[in-house]
Amino acid sequence: MSFNEIDRAQVLAEALPYIQKYTGKTIVVKYGGNAMVSDELRRAVISDIILLSLVGIRVVVVHGGGPEISGLLKKIGKESRFVDGLRYTDKETMEVVQQVLCGQVNKDLVATLNRLGGRAVGLCGLDGGLFQARQLDEKYGLVGSITKVSPAPVFDALNSGYIPVVATVAQGTDAETSYNVNADTAAAKLAVSLEAEKLILLTDVRGLLHNPEDESSLIPSLQLSSVPALVREGVISGGMIPKVDCCVESVRSGVGSAVILDGRVAHSLLMELLTDAGIGTMLTN
């Protein structure tokens, strides 16, 4: 028997206790960034999700679609504008956000999952009042802060054997409008309401690094109590602050653990969930 075949057998044997640990448990994956844009990575992420689902793990996918929204706005001659890192969303932009997220991006993801052998169903935050929100601040326009999650549509899909794919548009409670909501925040809130075992944020970085310039300085695991000191020291800074905040909020509210994971690495989901090594930064209580 070749070394290669022994290797493969060992990989499967190593995965077994993790499959047993997670079977029947819910895992929420926030999917976006590079893993969504590159065809090769997209295929790897989707095949990982299908495999996890086939071994009995209840996978929920939450997605954004920033590049696609910017692309369509450019086509109609409208410039993308950002305030404090959030997309300024006027009425016309909100129409594009809803069209792209709930339509094109959501249905493309569902179709790819189904084509590759999964059983997926598309949802958005407007379905069954899944995400309800009020305006975050006038300076951002129609950007919402989630006030309530009603997870029944997601439970229904999971209980029927489907992989729910959720677009992050919310129903306004303070006005007759839809709101654009941050996908990381929506994934964290949904993970809490589903009493998920794990929240995974796929990003374009290796995880949380001691030194942002040095990819080998990954912090593999982190207790919530260590976070404030790392913020003070500047280790957690910039765009990583809201991601870590989402992870902290979810774990503090009952999610087993939260992981910031590099979506640029093919099959990073399988490596994180089903091997001894794990390759991201995991936050635990």
C-alpha positions in Angstrom: 0.0 0.0 0.0 1.4 3.4 -0.9 2.2 6.0 1.7 -0.4 8.2 0.0 -3.2 5.7 0.7 -2.1 5.2 4.4 -2.2 9.0 4.7 -5.7 9.2 3.4 -6.9 6.5 5.8 -5.3 8.4 8.7 -7.0 11.6 7.7 -10.4 9.8 7.7 -9.6 8.1 11.0 -8.6 11.5 12.5 -11.9 13.0 11.3 -14.1 10.4 12.9 -14.2 11.7 16.5 -14.9 15.2 15.2 -17.8 13.9 13.0 -19.2 12.2 16.1 -18.8 15.4 18.1 -20.6 17.6 15.6 -23.3 15.3 14.1 -26.7 16.7 14.9 -25.2 20.0 16.0 -25.7 23.4 14.2 -22.8 25.3 12.7 -23.3 28.8 11.2 -20.8 29.7 8.4 -20.6 33.4 7.3 -19.4 33.1 3.8 -17.9 36.1 1.9 -14.7 37.8 0.8 -12.2 36.0 -1.4 -13.8 32.6 -0.9 -16.8 33.9 -2.7 -15.0 35.6 -5.6 -12.6 32.9 -6.7 -14.2 30.0 -8.6 -11.7 27.5 -7.2 -12.2 28.5 -3.6 -16.0 28.8 -4.0 -16.1 25.2 -5.2 -13.9 24.1 -2.3 -16.1 25.9 0.3 -19.3 24.5 -1.2 -18.0 21.0 -1.4 -16.9 21.3 2.3 -20.4 22.5 3.3 -22.0 19.5 1.4 -19.7 17.0 3.0 -20.4 18.4 6.5 -24.1 18.2 5.8 -23.9 14.6 4.5 -22.2 13.5 7.7 -25.1 14.9 9.7 -23.9 18.3 10.7 -26.6 21.0 10.4 -24.9 23.7 8.4 -26.4 27.2 8.0 -24.8 29.6 5.4 -25.0 33.3 5.9 -23.7 35.4 3.0 -23.0 39.0 2.0 -22.2 40.2 -1.5 -20.3 43.5 -1.3 -18.3 43.1 -4.6 -21.5 42.1 -6.5 -23.4 45.1 -5.1 -20.6 47.5 -6.0 -20.5 45.9 -9.5 -24.2 46.5 -10.2 -24.1 50.0 -8.8 -21.2 50.8 -11.1 -23.2 49.4 -14.1 -26.1 51.8 -13.4 -23.6 54.7 -13.0 -23.9 55.0 -9.2 -20.8 55.3 -7.1 -20.3 53.1 -4.0 -19.9 55.3 -0.9 -18.7 54.1 2.6 -19.1 55.8 6.0 -17.0 54.3 8.8 -16.5 51.2 6.7 -20.2 50.7 6.1 -21.9 51.1 2.7 -23.9 54.2 2.7 -27.4 52.9 1.6 -29.9 55.4 0.1 -33.2 54.2 -1.3 -31.8 53.4 -4.7 -28.8 51.6 -3.3 -31.1 49.6 -1.0 -33.1 48.4 -4.0 -29.8 47.2 -5.6 -28.7 45.5 -2.3 -32.0 43.6 -2.0 -32.0 42.6 -5.7 -28.3 41.4 -5.5 -28.3 39.7 -2.1 -31.8 38.1 -2.1 -31.7 37.4 -5.8 -28.5 36.9 -7.8 -26.0 36.0 -5.0 -28.4 33.9 -3.0 -29.8 31.9 -5.9 -26.4 31.4 -7.5 -25.1 29.9 -4.2 -28.2 27.7 -3.8 -27.9 26.5 -7.4 -24.2 25.7 -7.0 -24.9 23.7 -3.7 -27.6 21.8 -5.4 -25.6 21.1 -8.6 -22.7 19.7 -6.6 -25.0 17.3 -4.7 -26.2 19.2 -1.7 -29.8 20.1 -0.8 -30.0 23.8 -0.3 -32.8 26.3 0.0 -32.5 30.1 -0.2 -33.8 32.5 2.5 -33.4 36.2 3.2 -34.0 38.1 6.4 -37.5 39.2 5.1 -38.8 35.6 5.0 -40.9 34.9 8.1 -39.5 38.1 9.7 -36.2 36.2 10.1 -34.2 39.4 10.7 -36.0 42.5 12.1 -34.1 45.8 12.4 -34.3 49.5 13.1 -32.1 52.2 11.5 -28.6 52.1 12.9 -27.8 55.8 12.3 -29.1 58.4 9.8 -25.5 59.0 8.6 -25.4 55.4 7.1 -28.8 55.7 5.4 -30.8 52.4 5.3 -28.4 50.4 7.3 -30.1 48.4 10.1 -29.2 47.2 13.6 -30.9 43.8 14.2 -33.4 44.0 17.0 -35.0 40.5 16.7 -34.2 37.2 15.1 -37.1 34.8 14.4 -35.3 31.6 13.3 -38.4 29.4 12.5 -37.7 29.4 8.7 -34.1 28.3 9.3 -35.2 25.5 11.8 -37.9 24.4 9.3 -35.3 24.1 6.5 -32.8 22.2 8.7 -35.4 19.9 10.0 -36.4 19.0 6.4 -32.8 18.1 5.6 -31.9 21.3 3.7 -28.9 23.6 4.0 -30.4 27.1 4.6 -28.6 29.8 2.6 -29.4 33.2 4.2 -29.1 36.7 2.6 -28.6 39.5 5.1 -31.4 42.0 4.4 -33.7 42.8 7.3 -37.3 43.9 7.7 -37.6 47.4 9.2 -39.6 47.7 12.4 -39.4 51.5 12.6 -40.3 52.3 9.0 -41.8 50.5 6.0 -38.4 49.7 4.5 -35.9 46.9 4.2 -32.5 47.4 5.8 -29.0 46.5 4.7 -27.3 44.7 7.7 -23.8 43.6 8.3 -23.3 39.9 7.4 -20.9 39.1 10.3 -23.4 40.6 12.8 -26.3 38.8 11.2 -24.4 35.5 11.3 -23.6 36.0 15.0 -27.2 36.9 16.0 -28.5 33.9 14.0 -26.0 31.5 15.6 -27.2 32.7 19.1 -30.9 32.2 18.2 -30.2 28.7 16.7 -28.2 27.8 19.8 -25.4 26.8 17.5 -22.3 24.8 18.5 -20.0 27.0 16.4 -19.9 30.2 14.4 -17.3 30.4 11.6 -16.5 33.7 10.0 -14.7 33.1 6.7 -12.4 36.1 6.0 -9.5 37.2 3.8 -6.9 36.9 6.6 -5.3 33.9 8.3 -7.1 34.7 11.6 -6.1 36.9 14.5 -2.3 37.7 14.2 0.0 39.0 17.0 1.8 40.9 14.2 -0.4 41.8 11.2 2.7 41.8 9.0 3.7 38.2 10.0 1.3 35.4 9.0 3.2 33.0 11.2 2.1 34.9 14.3 -1.4 33.4 14.3 -3.2 33.3 17.7 -4.8 29.8 17.5 -7.1 30.2 20.5 -8.3 33.0 22.7 -10.4 33.3 25.8 -13.0 36.1 25.9 -11.3 37.5 29.0 -8.1 38.2 26.9 -9.8 40.3 24.3 -9.8 43.8 26.0 -6.0 43.6 26.6 -5.4 42.7 23.0 -7.5 45.7 21.8 -5.5 48.0 24.1 -2.3 46.6 22.8 -3.4 47.2 19.2 -3.2 43.5 18.3 -7.0 43.6 17.6 -7.4 46.7 15.4 -9.1 48.1 12.3 -11.5 45.8 10.5 -10.7 42.9 12.9 -12.4 44.7 15.8 -16.0 44.3 14.6 -15.3 40.6 13.6 -13.9 39.8 17.1 -16.9 41.7 18.7 -19.3 39.5 16.7 -17.5 36.4 18.0 -17.4 37.6 21.6 -21.1 38.5 21.5 -22.1 35.1 20.1 -19.9 33.1 22.6 -21.1 35.2 25.5 -24.7 34.5 24.4 -24.3 30.7 24.4 -22.6 29.7 21.1 -20.0 27.0 21.9 -17.1 28.7 20.1 -16.5 31.2 17.3 -13.7 30.9 14.7 -12.1 33.5 12.4 -11.0 31.4 9.5 -9.0 32.0 6.3 -11.3 31.6 3.4 -8.4 31.9 1.0 -7.2 28.4 2.0 -9.0 25.6 0.0 -11.0 23.3 2.4 -10.2 25.4 5.4 -13.7 24.5 6.8 -12.8 20.8 6.8 -9.4 21.4 8.3 -10.8 23.5 11.1 -13.7 21.2 12.0 -12.5 17.7 11.3 -8.7 17.7 12.1 -6.6 18.0 15.3 -4.7 21.0 14.0 -7.4 23.6 13.3 -6.1 26.6 11.2 -8.0 29.7 12.4 -8.4 31.7 15.6 -11.0 30.1 17.9 -12.7 32.2 20.7 -14.1 30.4 23.6 -15.6 31.4 27.0 
